[in-house]
């Protein structure tokens, strides 16, 4: 990507080696969904929502694209299944301070953090390489983290959130980061 070296005031420059601005785009998921839906309407593709597709259904089709993400091995013969590392990660929705509103920035080369505009709103999503991970598992099937999720949704979500850890790391690099207002995980 083309880039420019910058030194914006949103960063604590003394804690960074280099700041670059790149012409990289974010995906607006609702717009993408609408574009894909529109394009599919003009084809002979039949879409089935809320329909479970299992391995035995595969013989009925000439071509199957397996885009099942965490359920990838569900459509593959046991002998062809691979182990994957699954991580249950927290993304935190915040109302950022005005200085960080509309900003997407990633701190690279270490266990650091990011802030991304959320669907062209005045909210942002926070990520963190270390603190976002609540559970890790290597297996052929999806994670067994249902117990964690059940407890999470029965609890006060903020009490299980690692929001304070996200802020502690973020404020090392971003000015006003501690002014992010927690909206949910």
N, C-alpha and C positions, 0 to 999 in steps of 0.2 A: 504494500500500500504506500502511496505517497504520504509523507509526513513532514511536520515542521517541529523544530525544537521550540518549546514554550516555557514560560515560568509564570503561570497564572496565580493569582492571589488566593485561590481556594486551597492551595497546598502549602504545607510547611516545607519550604524548599530545602532547608538545612537537613531534613531527614530523607531526602531523595537524591539519587545520583543524576537522574535525567528525567525530564518530562517531555513527552512527545504528543503531538496531536495528529491523529490519523483520520483519514476520510473513511471511517468504518460506520456501517449502518446498524441500527437495531431492528429487530423484527417486531412489527405490530401484529400480534396474534389474531386479533379480531379482523383486521383488514386482510391478512393472509387467508384466513378461513373463508371470508366472503369472496375473495378472488378465486380460490380453488373451487368453491361451491359453484360459482358462476361458470367457470370453465368446464366443470363436470356436467352441468346442465346441458351443454351444447354437444355432448358426446352420447355414445350408446352405453356408457358405463352405468350399471345399476348399483346404487348405494343401499346398503342395509344397515340401519342404525339399531342399536340395542339387540344385536343378533350375535350369539356366541358362535364362533368358528372354531372347530376342533380338527385335529389331525385327520380324522376319517372323512372330512369334507374336502380335502385337498384333491382327491381324484376327480372331482366334478369340474375342475377348471384346467384350462390350458396353461395358465400362468398364475402363480401366487407370489405376491411380494410380501415377505414377512417383515413387517414394520411394527412389531408388537412390543418393542422396547424390553421391559423387564420380564415379559413372558416369551421371550425369544425361543427358548428351548421347548415350549409347549407344543410347537408344530414340527419339531425335529425328532427323528428316531433316536432312541436312547444312545445308540452307539455313536451318533454324530453330535451329541450334545457337548457343549463346552462349559467350563466353569467361568463365571464372571464375578467381578467384585461389585457388589451392590452397596450403595450408601444411602442411608436415610438422612437427607440434608434439609436444613432449615433455611428458608429464604424469608427475610423480614421486610414487611411492608411498612414504610415510614412516610411521614410528612417531613420532608427535609426543610432546613432553613432556606430563606430566599437565596442565599449565596450558593447553595448547592442544587437549587431547583433547575431542572432541565439538563443536568450534567450527568454524563455517563463516563466513569473513570475506573480504571483497574490498576491496582498496585501489583506489579509483577516481580518475579524472581524471589519468592519466599512465601512464608505462611501469612499472607496478607489479605487484603479485602477489596471490595468493589462496591460501587453505587451505580445503579442503572435507572434511567427513567422508566416508569411503568406505564405502558400503553398510552403514551402522549397525555398523561395526566399531571397533576401537581404532586403526585406521589412517586416514590422510588422504592426499588428493591435493594436490600443490602445482601451481599454475599461475603463469605469468609472461608478461606481455604481450610483452616483448622477448626474453628468454632462452629461452623455450620453442620458438621457431621455429628449426628446423634447415635448412629449405629452403622457398623460395617460388617459385611458378611461375604465370604467367597463360597459360591455354591452353583449348582446347575439349575436351580430353581430360584424364583424370586425370594426376597428377604422374608425372614420369619418375624419381622418387626411389628406384626399386628398387635402384639401385647403392648408395645410402646405406643403405637398410634391410639389404641383404645384408651390407655391411661391419659394420653395427651388430650384427647377430645373430651374426656370426662373431667379434666382439671381446669384450673385457671391457666390458660395457655401461656400467659406471661411468666408464670412460675416455673415452667419447663423451658422457656426460651433462653437462649444464650445471648440475648440482646445486649446485656451489660458488657459481655466479652467482645462483641462486635464493636461496640462504641469505644471500648478501651483501646483496641487496635486502630480503629479508624481515626481517632483524634490525634494519633501520632503523625498521621500524614495529611489529614484534611483539616482546614480551619473550620470552625463551627460544627464539626461532625457530632459533637456531644449535644447539639441542639435538635438532632433528628428526633421526631416524636413517634413513638411506637404506635402502630395501627393494627398489627397482627402478624402472625407467622403462618 
